[in-house]
C-alpha cells in the first residue's frame, strides 16, 4: 500500500502527501469518520455486514500506514518534523516444486524455467482450497500407481502427487527466466535456493528467496531408493536354469555386463556394484539391484511343445 492509496481509502486528498500538511489531527478525524460508517457493530453502510467488516479492515490498515507520515500539530499552526518513511521490509520466501528426471538428478543439470512452470508446495497435512488444486493426471486422483513386472504386481505411492491424489495448479505470475542448477545426486525433497526470486518486499525491501523442492519423475525402467537403483530383468527358463550373461544399459547410458548364475529363480536378485546413483556429498555411486523374472512366451509351436514334454518327463 502506498501513502496515496492510504489517503484515498480515508477520503483525503493525495495532495496532503506532497505539501507537508498531513497532520495527525486531520488523519484522526478522517479515520473516526470512516470508522463510524464501516464499523461492523455500528455500520451505516448499505452493504452486508461482511462487506462493512472488510472495508473497516481496509480503513484500519490505511490509518496505521499513514500515521508514520503525519506530523504533530503545534500551538499556533500545524507543523512538525518531516515525514519519515517506513523501514524497508524484506519479502518472504516463496516455496515451489520443480520436477526433475532421474537422468537430470544423476548427472546434475541446469534447467531454464519461469514461475509459470512451477507448482507451490504444501506441507503434509495441509489441504489447500479446491480452486488451487487439480486431480493428478499420473494416478487419476487415486494417489497410488499399479505396475506389473512379469509375475509381480506392485502398488506404489504416486510420485507425481506424493500420494495425495491432487497436485497444485501452476503459479500464475511470470518473473522472467530463471536458471536452476540441479545438484548431482539430487533426490526427492532436495531443496534448492534461488536468492531474491521469492515474494516482493515492501517499502523498497529486497525480495525473499525462491525455495524449490525437487520432485523426481517416475522412470520407465529404474526405481530409486537413496543411491540404490532397482530394475527388473525377464529371462527365459533355459537362461535361469543354465545361467546367462548379458549387458544392461545403465542410467548413464553405459553398458553394464552381468552374469546370472545357473539354477536361478524368479525373484532372485543380482547386484551390480557402483551402477546406481551418486552420493551428493562424496560422489560415490550406489548399486544397481536387478530382480530376475521369467519371460513367458505368448505361444509355443509343436516342436517347442514336444521338447517341453521331454523336459517334463525327465523332471524339469
N, C-alpha and C positions, 0 to 999 in steps of 0.2 A: 504494500500500500504506500502511495506517495502522499506528501502533505496536501497537494492539490486535491487528490481523491478524498482524503480525510475531511477537508473543509467542505467539499461538495456534499458528503454524507450528512454533515452537521448543518447544512443550509447556509454556509458562509461563503463569501466571495473569495475566490482563489487569489485575488489581488492582495489580500492580507498577508499572504506568504512572502510577498516581494517588497512591501513598503514598510515593514517593521511595525505595523500597527496591530499585529495579532497579540492580544493580551490574554492573560488567564481569566480575567473577568468576562471578556467577550466570549471566550471559549466556554466558560462555565455556564453562562446564560444560554448559549446555543444548545449545550448538552442538556440542561434542565428542560428546555422547551421540547426537544426531540424525545426525551425520556418520558414526558407526560403523554406524548402521542403514542409511543410504541411499547411502553412497559406492559408486559403480559398481564399484570394484575389490575392495571387501570387503563388499558388500551382503548383509545377512541378511534383507532384505525378501523376502517370499514372492511378489512380483510379478516381472515381467520386468525385465531389466537396463535396458531403455529407460525403464520406469516409475520405477525407482530413480534414474536419472540426472535425470529431471525433478524428482523430489522433492528430490534433493540440491541441484539448482539453486535450488529454492524456499527451502531451508534457508539456503543461502549468501546469497541476496538478503535474507531476513528478518534474518539476523545482521548483515549490513552496514548495513541500515537502522536496526536497534535500537541499534547501538553508539553513535550520536550522542546517545542519550537516557540511556545508562548513566553511573553515577558511579563514581569511583575508590574503592578500599577503603582506609580509614585504618588506623593502628596498633592502635587499640583497638576501633573499630567502623567499619562501612562508611558512609562519608559523603563528601561532595564538593559540587561546585557544582551548582546547579540545572540540570536538563536544558535544553540549548539546541536548539530546533527547527531542522531543516534549512532552508536558504535556499530561498525560492520559486524554482521553475524555470519559465520561460515555456513554453507549448506550442509545438509545431512547426506550420508552415504546412500546411494541407490543400489539395491540388490537385484540381480537378474541371473538367469541361467543361460549358459552357452552350450550348444550341442556339438560334440566332438566325436569323430570316428575313432575306431581303435587304432587305425594306421596313423592318424594325426597324433594320438596320445603316445604311440610307440616312438616316433621319430622326433616329436616336437614340431610345431608348425606355427606360422604366422597367419592369422585369419583376419581378413578385412571385412568389417561389418559396420552397421549403424544401429541406432536404438530400435528401428523398426524390425530388426531381425532377432531381438532379444525378448525373453519372457521374464516377468517378475518372479521372484522366489517367495514362496510362502512356507514358513516353518511347519514342521509336523504338528498336527492338531489344529492348525488354523484353516478355517474354511472361508474363502473369500465370497463376495457377493456373486450370485449366479450370472450377472451381466459381465463379470470379469473373467469367466472361465468357459471352456467348451469341452465336449467329450473327447477323450483321447482317440485318435484315429488308429493307433497301433493295436490297441486291445478292445476298441469299440466300447469303451466305458466299463469293461469288466475288471480292470486292474491287474489281470494275470494273462499270460500267454501260454498256450498249449502247443508243444512241439513234439514231433515223433522222430526218433532216431533209431531206425531199424526196429527192433523189438521193444525199445524203451519209449515210454510216453512220459514226457516231462511237463510239469506245470510250474511256471516260473513267474515271479513278480515282473510286471511290465516295467522295463527300464525307461520308456519314454515318459511315463507319468508317475514313476516311483510307486506304483501300486494303488494310486488314488482313483484312477478311472477318469480323471479330468486333467486338463492342462490349462494354464493361464493363457489368456489371449496376449498377443504380442503388444509390446509397448508402442504407443502411437506417436511419440514425439521424436522426429528425426533430429540428430545433432551433428550430422556430418559423419564422415568415415572415421572409424577407429581401428587401429591395428592392434590385435590381441595376440600376444605370444603365448602359445600353449607350451608349457614346460615338458621336456622329455620325461615320459613315465607318468604323466598326469592320470589321476584316477577319478572316478565319480566322487563328487564332493570337494575336489581340489578348488581352492579359491584363488582367483587372480584379481589383483587390484590395479585399476586404471586411475591414476591421480587426476583430480579435478574434472572428472567426466560424470559426476553424480548430480544431485539436486542443486539448483542455483542457491547462492547465498542472498542475503538481504542487506541493503544499505552499502553495497559495494563489497560485501564479504565474498571470499573465494568459494567456488563450488565444492561440494563434497566429492568423495571418491565413488567410482563405479566398482562394485564388488561382484565379480562374475563367478558363479558356481558351475563347475564342469558337470555336464550330463553326458555319459557315454552312450552313443547309439548302439543298438544291437548289431552284432556282426553275424553274417550268414554262416560262418564256419567256426569261429572261436568264441568260447566263453571265457570270462576273466575272473580271477579271484586273487586280488593283490598283484603280485608279479607272476603268478602261475596262469598259464593258458590251458584250456581244455578243448579237445575236439574228438569227434567220433570217426572211426575208420571201419568201413564194411569190407570184409574179405570172404572169399569162397570157402566152403567147408574144407576143401582139399588144402587150401593155404593154412587154415587154422590147424589142421591135423599134421601136416608135413613141415610147417614153418614157411616163412615168406620174407623176402627182402624187397624193399621198395624205397620210394622217395616221396616226401611230403613237401608242399610249398609253405614256408613259414610266413608269419605276419609281416616280415620284412621283404618277402618275395624270394628269399634264398631257398635253395633246395636242401632238404634235410633228409639224409639217409636213415632208414630204420630197419630193424630186424625183429620179426615176430617169431618167438620160439615155437617149436613143434608142440603139438598137443595143447594148444591154446583154446580157450573157450570164450563165447560171447560174454562180455562184461569184464574180461581181463584187461589190464592196463599196462602199457609200456610208457616209460618216462624218457623223454628226450631232453637231456641236460642243456641248460643255457639257451633254450629256444623260446623262452617266454618273454615277458615284458621287462623293461629295465627298471631298476630301483631309482627313485627320484634323487636320492642322496648320493648313492655310490655308483650308479650306472650299471651295476651288476645285473645280469639278466636271470630271471627265474626259469622254471622248467615248463615244458610242454607235455601235458599228460594226455595220452591217446587212449581212448576207450575202444576196445575191439567189439565189432558186431558181425553178425552173419549176413552175408549178401545172398539173398534168396532170389533165384531166377523166377521170371514171370511164367515161364512154361518150359517143359523139357520134351525132347523128341524121343522116339522109340529106342534109339541107340543109347542115349543117356539113361533112360529108364532101365534098360537091360543091365547096364553097368552098376547102377544104384542097387538093383536087386541082388547083383552078385556081391556087392559090399555088405548088403543087409544079411545075406546068407552066411557071411564069414564073421558076423558080429560087429560090423562097423555102421 
